[in-house]
Amino acid sequence: MKTLLKKTLPVILLITAIGFIGASCGGNDTPCTKQTYYMDADGDGYGTDEYTIEECEPKEGYVAQNGDCDDSNAAVNPGATEICDGIDNNCDGDTDEDVTVTFYRDNDGDNFGDPNNTMQGCGIPPEGWVLWAGDCNDNNVEVNILAQEVMGNGMDDNCNGLEDAADVRYIDADGDGYGSQDEAAGPGVFNNLDCDDTNANIHPYQAEIVGNGIDDNCDGVTE
């Protein structure tokens, strides 16, 4: 009996020790907290709740962000910028919001529209419409905000509210047709509407370009 015990005791102790060590190693494992991940088919970082998994970590093709309204188009997601394309780019339920602008009817084709005849749209104006107002007589191509006042014709040619007035000329350093606040001693233009006379792409009747950080149309508001 003693002999058998001497032979089996070391084996029993060894098995016990191995079990104890194994239990100690496994005892440090902390159960993970599972969360919902969403399939992101277009790889834009946003998924849909049509296909979800509950995991500790996301699997390939799944993300934690939800809310994609078109998971086949990476340009459409809640983090996208709305642009004029007839699509709800930012998935807020509205289409082309905040990118619509006012178009003005241009009957005489001088590229300046009637401020009292408008429509809302985005992108390129339809034929017969322009992005700029400033025409006080939309039936006469010679009358608009860039025209020169013609003395003696009984008309307000340049739409500044004065008829047959000897208008002050203003320096137009960038040649865009819009003058600075500085009067010109010689040739110049008949308006002082330019807010940046060093850049021909900036004037009151320029289309605002979203994202460039510039007040393109001189309305005092960037973007």
Backbone torsions as a table, in degrees:
resi	resn	phi	psi	omega
1	MET	NA	-44.9	179.3
2	LYS	-64.2	-37.6	179.9
3	THR	-65.3	-43.8	179.0
4	LEU	-62.4	-40.8	179.4
5	LEU	-64.5	-41.3	179.0
6	LYS	-61.9	-33.7	-178.0
7	LYS	-79.1	-37.0	-174.8
8	THR	-89.8	-25.2	-176.4
9	LEU	-60.1	-46.2	178.1
10	PRO	-60.0	-36.9	-180.0
11	VAL	-66.0	-42.9	179.0
12	ILE	-62.9	-43.2	179.9
13	LEU	-64.4	-38.3	-179.6
14	LEU	-65.9	-43.8	179.6
15	ILE	-63.8	-40.6	178.8
16	THR	-62.9	-42.8	-179.3
17	ALA	-64.0	-43.0	179.6
18	ILE	-62.5	-42.1	179.0
19	GLY	-63.7	-39.3	179.7
20	PHE	-65.9	-44.3	179.7
21	ILE	-63.4	-43.0	179.3
22	GLY	-62.4	-41.8	179.1
23	ALA	-65.0	-36.2	-179.7
24	SER	-66.7	-41.8	-179.1
25	CYS	-66.0	-42.6	-178.5
26	GLY	-74.8	-19.0	-176.9
27	GLY	-71.1	-15.7	-178.7
28	ASN	-86.1	-7.6	-179.8
29	ASP	-68.5	129.0	178.8
30	THR	-103.4	126.1	179.7
31	PRO	-59.5	137.1	-178.2
32	CYS	-80.2	160.5	175.0
33	THR	-100.7	113.8	-178.4
34	LYS	-77.2	150.6	175.1
35	GLN	-141.2	170.3	-177.3
36	THR	-87.1	132.7	174.1
37	TYR	-121.1	148.1	-172.1
38	TYR	-116.6	141.1	178.9
39	MET	-65.8	132.0	179.0
40	ASP	-118.7	88.1	-173.4
41	ALA	-71.1	-32.8	-176.0
42	ASP	-96.4	-0.1	173.7
43	GLY	70.6	26.5	-179.2
44	ASP	-95.4	4.4	178.1
45	GLY	91.4	0.0	178.7
46	TYR	-126.8	135.9	-179.2
47	GLY	-112.5	-178.5	176.4
48	THR	-119.4	157.8	-179.0
49	ASP	-86.9	12.0	177.0
50	GLU	-70.8	-36.4	178.0
51	TYR	-130.0	117.9	-178.3
52	THR	-132.8	160.6	173.6
53	ILE	-136.1	154.7	174.9
54	GLU	-112.0	107.1	-175.5
55	GLU	-141.5	165.5	174.4
56	CYS	-74.5	-34.8	178.2
57	GLU	-135.6	151.9	-178.3
58	PRO	-69.6	142.9	172.0
59	LYS	-87.3	166.2	179.6
60	GLU	-58.7	131.4	179.7
61	GLY	90.9	0.8	178.8
62	TYR	-122.8	145.3	-178.1
63	VAL	-135.3	166.1	-179.5
64	ALA	-85.2	-19.6	-178.9
65	GLN	-83.3	134.0	179.1
66	ASN	-114.5	172.4	171.2
67	GLY	109.9	7.5	179.1
68	ASP	-73.1	124.7	-178.9
69	CYS	-93.3	-5.8	174.4
70	ASP	-150.6	92.4	-174.4
71	ASP	-82.5	12.6	174.0
72	SER	-106.8	-0.2	-177.5
73	ASN	-132.7	111.3	-176.3
74	ALA	-68.4	-16.1	179.0
75	ALA	-84.3	-3.5	-179.2
76	VAL	-116.4	115.3	178.0
77	ASN	-172.3	168.1	-177.2
78	PRO	-61.9	-18.8	-179.9
79	GLY	-95.6	1.1	-177.8
80	ALA	-79.2	160.4	175.7
81	THR	-93.2	132.1	179.3
82	GLU	-69.2	129.1	177.4
83	ILE	-126.6	168.4	-176.8
84	CYS	-84.3	91.3	-179.8
85	ASP	-147.1	9.9	179.8
86	GLY	75.2	14.5	-178.3
87	ILE	-123.2	146.6	173.2
88	ASP	-80.9	85.9	-173.3
89	ASN	-65.9	-36.7	-174.0
90	ASN	-102.5	12.8	171.6
91	CYS	56.9	37.2	177.9
92	ASP	-101.3	4.7	178.4
93	GLY	93.1	-7.6	178.5
94	ASP	-114.8	151.4	179.9
95	THR	-113.4	128.4	176.8
96	ASP	60.3	24.0	176.3
97	GLU	-69.7	150.5	179.0
98	ASP	66.3	2.7	175.7
99	VAL	-119.3	-1.4	176.2
100	THR	-74.8	144.6	179.6
101	VAL	-130.0	173.3	178.9
102	THR	-94.1	127.7	171.6
103	PHE	-100.0	146.6	-178.7
104	TYR	-118.9	137.9	-179.9
105	ARG	-68.7	129.3	-179.9
106	ASP	-119.7	87.5	-177.4
107	ASN	-71.2	-35.5	-173.6
108	ASP	-93.7	-2.5	174.4
109	GLY	73.6	25.2	179.2
110	ASP	-95.6	8.9	178.7
111	ASN	73.3	11.1	172.6
112	PHE	-123.9	134.2	-173.5
113	GLY	-102.4	169.5	177.7
114	ASP	-78.5	118.5	-177.6
115	PRO	-64.7	-14.6	-179.2
116	ASN	-99.1	1.9	-179.7
117	ASN	-128.0	96.4	-169.9
118	THR	-128.6	164.9	170.7
119	MET	-152.1	155.7	179.8
120	GLN	-97.3	141.9	178.1
121	GLY	-170.2	-169.6	176.2
122	CYS	-151.6	160.5	-178.3
123	GLY	80.7	-146.6	-178.5
124	ILE	-78.1	129.9	-179.9
125	PRO	-63.2	148.2	174.1
126	PRO	-63.7	162.7	179.2
127	GLU	-58.0	133.8	-179.8
128	GLY	89.7	2.6	178.9
129	TRP	-127.3	150.7	-179.3
130	VAL	-135.8	168.6	-179.8
131	LEU	-85.2	-10.6	-172.2
132	TRP	-117.6	137.8	172.4
133	ALA	-90.6	-154.9	175.2
134	GLY	103.4	2.8	179.2
135	ASP	-98.7	120.7	179.7
136	CYS	-94.5	-5.6	174.4
137	ASN	-148.4	92.8	-172.8
138	ASP	-82.1	12.4	175.3
139	ASN	-109.7	5.3	-178.8
140	ASN	-134.2	112.1	-175.8
141	VAL	-65.8	-18.8	-179.0
142	GLU	-84.8	-4.0	-177.8
143	VAL	-113.6	116.4	175.1
144	ASN	-170.7	179.5	-171.2
145	ILE	-69.7	-18.1	179.3
146	LEU	-98.4	-0.8	-178.2
147	ALA	-73.8	158.2	175.8
148	GLN	-92.5	137.3	-179.9
149	GLU	-67.3	128.9	178.1
150	VAL	-100.7	117.2	-175.4
151	MET	-71.9	136.7	171.9
152	GLY	88.6	2.8	-179.0
153	ASN	-97.2	2.6	177.4
154	GLY	67.2	23.8	-177.7
155	MET	-128.3	152.5	170.7
156	ASP	-91.3	86.6	-171.6
157	ASP	-66.5	-36.8	-174.6
158	ASN	-104.5	14.7	170.5
159	CYS	57.3	37.7	176.9
160	ASN	-102.6	8.5	177.9
161	GLY	89.6	1.8	-178.0
162	LEU	-121.7	134.5	177.8
163	GLU	-100.4	130.5	176.0
164	ASP	53.6	40.3	179.4
165	ALA	-99.3	141.8	176.2
166	ALA	-74.9	89.9	-172.6
167	ASP	-70.8	148.2	173.3
168	VAL	-74.5	139.1	175.8
169	ARG	-95.8	147.6	-178.8
170	TYR	-124.4	149.8	-179.6
171	ILE	-66.5	130.5	175.6
172	ASP	-118.9	82.1	-172.6
173	ALA	-67.6	-32.8	-176.5
174	ASP	-94.6	-0.7	173.7
175	GLY	69.2	24.5	-179.1
176	ASP	-92.6	2.0	179.3
177	GLY	91.8	-2.3	-179.3
178	TYR	-119.1	130.8	-173.4
179	GLY	-92.3	160.6	175.1
180	SER	-81.3	-170.2	177.6
181	GLN	-83.3	-2.7	-176.3
182	ASP	-93.1	125.5	178.8
183	GLU	-69.2	145.8	-179.9
184	ALA	-96.5	136.4	178.0
185	ALA	-75.8	-26.6	179.7
186	GLY	-124.9	-133.6	179.5
187	PRO	-59.2	146.4	178.4
188	GLY	-173.6	-163.4	179.0
189	VAL	-112.6	167.1	-172.1
190	PHE	-100.1	22.5	175.8
191	ASN	-142.2	157.2	178.3
192	ASN	-125.7	52.2	-171.3
193	LEU	-98.5	-4.6	-174.7
194	ASP	-80.8	130.8	178.1
195	CYS	-94.9	-9.2	175.8
196	ASP	-148.1	95.0	-174.7
197	ASP	-85.1	15.9	174.6
198	THR	-107.0	-3.0	-176.7
199	ASN	-133.6	113.1	-176.1
200	ALA	-69.0	-13.2	179.4
201	ASN	-90.8	4.4	179.3
202	ILE	-120.2	117.4	175.5
203	HIS	-168.6	169.7	-172.1
204	PRO	-61.2	-24.6	-175.8
205	TYR	-111.3	30.4	173.5
206	GLN	-92.9	148.1	175.6
207	ALA	-74.8	133.7	178.3
208	GLU	-69.4	131.0	179.0
209	ILE	-102.5	116.7	-177.7
210	VAL	-74.6	130.8	173.4
211	GLY	101.5	-5.7	-178.2
212	ASN	-96.2	-1.7	176.3
213	GLY	70.4	18.8	-176.6
214	ILE	-121.9	144.0	172.2
215	ASP	-84.3	84.9	-173.0
216	ASP	-65.8	-35.2	-173.0
217	ASN	-104.7	15.8	172.6
218	CYS	57.3	33.7	178.3
219	ASP	-96.7	6.0	178.8
220	GLY	84.5	2.4	-177.9
221	VAL	-125.5	127.8	174.5
222	THR	-85.2	133.0	-177.5
223	GLU	70.3	NA	NA
